[in-house]
Amino acid sequence: MGQSVLPDQKIYFREGLRGMSTFDTVGAHVLADFWGCQFEKLDDAELLMNSLRQAASNARMTILGEKSFKFTPQGFTGLLLLSESHISIHTYPERGYAAIDVYTCGGGMTQKAIDFLKEVLQPTHIHEMQVRRGQPDVSFKVYAS
């Protein structure tokens, strides 16, 4: 199982069936609503994709692929497919709103990615929900701020 790992990045796995390594399923899924963002930032496809890439890099995530779409007259959707899972953003510049979704399993630093996007987009109001996923036989819990 050839894996490229950044320096100092931990690989989270455990011994699986028949001696095979399996990655930890436990992860953090953050859903963030950013309100009060500048129209120009939310409508700038290049800025937004570069910001997603930098957020992933800051959080030591591995980018496998990406897809984006610029809407007319405004708006943007961007997605990074990660080895750890995904990061996405959907913007509504006319409302000053961005919906951001970051999910990582294993060792991803989900909050670090969200914090970088906060710095770039500078929302005046934020609503975040964090869901711990992949825990067998554990009640589903959502943490909102």
Beta strands, then each sheet from edge to edge (+ up, - down):
strand 1: 13-15
strand 2: 21-23
strand 3: 27-35
strand 4: 63-70
strand 5: 76-82
strand 6: 85-92
strand 7: 97-105
strand 8: 125-133
strand 9: 142-144
sheet 1: 1+ 2-
sheet 2: 4+ 5- 6+ 7- 3+ 8- 9+
end
